[in-house]
Structures are given as C-alpha cells and as structure tokens.
C-alpha cells in the first residue's frame, strides 16, 4: 500500500506520540519514547560520568554506548553541557 499525503491520519484522527515520562507531544518520526528534555535528565549524568571515566571518547562512541543519536550528543557539546576534556597522558584536549 502506497503512503499518501494523509498517512499521518488513522481512523480516529492524527497519529500522535507522547513522551513516556512527562506526557508532552513528540514527533511521530522520533525513534525515542521520550522527549529531548526527559532524555537529557535521564541520560546526561550517565554520559558525563562515562566521559569522566574514559579519555578517548567521541560522539560516535557515546552514541553506540548509550544508543542515542550523535546529533543529540553534539547538541549537548554545542550548548556547553559537555566540555572538552584534557587527556593527562597526552597533554592535549580531546572532544569531550
């Protein structure tokens, strides 16, 4: 069956998706069951701890480790929530 322009509708009206934690609406196309704010509250401390425990970490490693999109991690870096980390063994700064 081909998708039409109105494929976002079902018999009861528009298909909507809600965050499991706070109940706010999230895009139907989102692969996650939570909104960005709830994901940040839940995952951010774990991601930050992982970065602090591991020196050679980048966005790809974090995305694979936590099963989240690299763009979300990049957004946290861009917003200043995650910072570059100095590797004491090399004396240089690494991303996160």
MODELLER restraints for C-alpha pairs under 7 A, 6 or more apart:
rsr = mdl.restraints
at = mdl.atoms
rsr.add(forms.Gaussian(group=physical.xy_distance, feature=features.Distance(at['CA:8:A'], at['CA:14:A']), mean=5.81, stdev=0.5))
rsr.add(forms.Gaussian(group=physical.xy_distance, feature=features.Distance(at['CA:8:A'], at['CA:15:A']), mean=5.63, stdev=0.5))
rsr.add(forms.Gaussian(group=physical.xy_distance, feature=features.Distance(at['CA:9:A'], at['CA:15:A']), mean=5.58, stdev=0.5))
rsr.add(forms.Gaussian(group=physical.xy_distance, feature=features.Distance(at['CA:16:A'], at['CA:28:A']), mean=6.05, stdev=0.5))
rsr.add(forms.Gaussian(group=physical.xy_distance, feature=features.Distance(at['CA:17:A'], at['CA:25:A']), mean=5.84, stdev=0.5))
rsr.add(forms.Gaussian(group=physical.xy_distance, feature=features.Distance(at['CA:17:A'], at['CA:26:A']), mean=5.62, stdev=0.5))
rsr.add(forms.Gaussian(group=physical.xy_distance, feature=features.Distance(at['CA:17:A'], at['CA:27:A']), mean=6.56, stdev=0.5))
rsr.add(forms.Gaussian(group=physical.xy_distance, feature=features.Distance(at['CA:17:A'], at['CA:28:A']), mean=5.45, stdev=0.5))
rsr.add(forms.Gaussian(group=physical.xy_distance, feature=features.Distance(at['CA:18:A'], at['CA:24:A']), mean=5.43, stdev=0.5))
rsr.add(forms.Gaussian(group=physical.xy_distance, feature=features.Distance(at['CA:18:A'], at['CA:25:A']), mean=4.46, stdev=0.5))
rsr.add(forms.Gaussian(group=physical.xy_distance, feature=features.Distance(at['CA:18:A'], at['CA:26:A']), mean=5.52, stdev=0.5))
rsr.add(forms.Gaussian(group=physical.xy_distance, feature=features.Distance(at['CA:19:A'], at['CA:25:A']), mean=6.26, stdev=0.5))
rsr.add(forms.Gaussian(group=physical.xy_distance, feature=features.Distance(at['CA:19:A'], at['CA:26:A']), mean=6.37, stdev=0.5))
rsr.add(forms.Gaussian(group=physical.xy_distance, feature=features.Distance(at['CA:19:A'], at['CA:33:A']), mean=5.65, stdev=0.5))
rsr.add(forms.Gaussian(group=physical.xy_distance, feature=features.Distance(at['CA:19:A'], at['CA:34:A']), mean=4.29, stdev=0.5))
rsr.add(forms.Gaussian(group=physical.xy_distance, feature=features.Distance(at['CA:19:A'], at['CA:35:A']), mean=5.44, stdev=0.5))
rsr.add(forms.Gaussian(group=physical.xy_distance, feature=features.Distance(at['CA:20:A'], at['CA:33:A']), mean=5.97, stdev=0.5))
rsr.add(forms.Gaussian(group=physical.xy_distance, feature=features.Distance(at['CA:20:A'], at['CA:34:A']), mean=5.56, stdev=0.5))
rsr.add(forms.Gaussian(group=physical.xy_distance, feature=features.Distance(at['CA:21:A'], at['CA:34:A']), mean=6.50, stdev=0.5))
rsr.add(forms.Gaussian(group=physical.xy_distance, feature=features.Distance(at['CA:21:A'], at['CA:38:A']), mean=6.74, stdev=0.5))
rsr.add(forms.Gaussian(group=physical.xy_distance, feature=features.Distance(at['CA:26:A'], at['CA:35:A']), mean=6.02, stdev=0.5))
rsr.add(forms.Gaussian(group=physical.xy_distance, feature=features.Distance(at['CA:51:A'], at['CA:57:A']), mean=6.41, stdev=0.5))
rsr.add(forms.Gaussian(group=physical.xy_distance, feature=features.Distance(at['CA:51:A'], at['CA:96:A']), mean=6.68, stdev=0.5))
rsr.add(forms.Gaussian(group=physical.xy_distance, feature=features.Distance(at['CA:55:A'], at['CA:87:A']), mean=6.12, stdev=0.5))
rsr.add(forms.Gaussian(group=physical.xy_distance, feature=features.Distance(at['CA:57:A'], at['CA:96:A']), mean=6.71, stdev=0.5))
rsr.add(forms.Gaussian(group=physical.xy_distance, feature=features.Distance(at['CA:58:A'], at['CA:95:A']), mean=6.11, stdev=0.5))
rsr.add(forms.Gaussian(group=physical.xy_distance, feature=features.Distance(at['CA:58:A'], at['CA:96:A']), mean=6.54, stdev=0.5))
rsr.add(forms.Gaussian(group=physical.xy_distance, feature=features.Distance(at['CA:59:A'], at['CA:70:A']), mean=5.75, stdev=0.5))
rsr.add(forms.Gaussian(group=physical.xy_distance, feature=features.Distance(at['CA:59:A'], at['CA:73:A']), mean=6.30, stdev=0.5))
rsr.add(forms.Gaussian(group=physical.xy_distance, feature=features.Distance(at['CA:59:A'], at['CA:74:A']), mean=6.95, stdev=0.5))
rsr.add(forms.Gaussian(group=physical.xy_distance, feature=features.Distance(at['CA:60:A'], at['CA:70:A']), mean=6.38, stdev=0.5))
rsr.add(forms.Gaussian(group=physical.xy_distance, feature=features.Distance(at['CA:63:A'], at['CA:69:A']), mean=5.64, stdev=0.5))
rsr.add(forms.Gaussian(group=physical.xy_distance, feature=features.Distance(at['CA:63:A'], at['CA:70:A']), mean=5.42, stdev=0.5))
rsr.add(forms.Gaussian(group=physical.xy_distance, feature=features.Distance(at['CA:76:A'], at['CA:82:A']), mean=5.81, stdev=0.5))
rsr.add(forms.Gaussian(group=physical.xy_distance, feature=features.Distance(at['CA:77:A'], at['CA:83:A']), mean=6.24, stdev=0.5))
rsr.add(forms.Gaussian(group=physical.xy_distance, feature=features.Distance(at['CA:82:A'], at['CA:96:A']), mean=6.28, stdev=0.5))
rsr.add(forms.Gaussian(group=physical.xy_distance, feature=features.Distance(at['CA:83:A'], at['CA:96:A']), mean=5.18, stdev=0.5))
rsr.add(forms.Gaussian(group=physical.xy_distance, feature=features.Distance(at['CA:84:A'], at['CA:93:A']), mean=6.24, stdev=0.5))
rsr.add(forms.Gaussian(group=physical.xy_distance, feature=features.Distance(at['CA:84:A'], at['CA:94:A']), mean=5.73, stdev=0.5))
rsr.add(forms.Gaussian(group=physical.xy_distance, feature=features.Distance(at['CA:84:A'], at['CA:95:A']), mean=4.84, stdev=0.5))
rsr.add(forms.Gaussian(group=physical.xy_distance, feature=features.Distance(at['CA:84:A'], at['CA:96:A']), mean=4.08, stdev=0.5))
rsr.add(forms.Gaussian(group=physical.xy_distance, feature=features.Distance(at['CA:85:A'], at['CA:93:A']), mean=5.63, stdev=0.5))
rsr.add(forms.Gaussian(group=physical.xy_distance, feature=features.Distance(at['CA:85:A'], at['CA:94:A']), mean=5.56, stdev=0.5))
rsr.add(forms.Gaussian(group=physical.xy_distance, feature=features.Distance(at['CA:85:A'], at['CA:95:A']), mean=6.56, stdev=0.5))
rsr.add(forms.Gaussian(group=physical.xy_distance, feature=features.Distance(at['CA:85:A'], at['CA:96:A']), mean=5.08, stdev=0.5))
rsr.add(forms.Gaussian(group=physical.xy_distance, feature=features.Distance(at['CA:86:A'], at['CA:92:A']), mean=5.78, stdev=0.5))
rsr.add(forms.Gaussian(group=physical.xy_distance, feature=features.Distance(at['CA:86:A'], at['CA:93:A']), mean=4.39, stdev=0.5))
rsr.add(forms.Gaussian(group=physical.xy_distance, feature=features.Distance(at['CA:86:A'], at['CA:94:A']), mean=6.19, stdev=0.5))
rsr.add(forms.Gaussian(group=physical.xy_distance, feature=features.Distance(at['CA:87:A'], at['CA:93:A']), mean=6.17, stdev=0.5))
rsr.add(forms.Gaussian(group=physical.xy_distance, feature=features.Distance(at['CA:87:A'], at['CA:94:A']), mean=6.90, stdev=0.5))
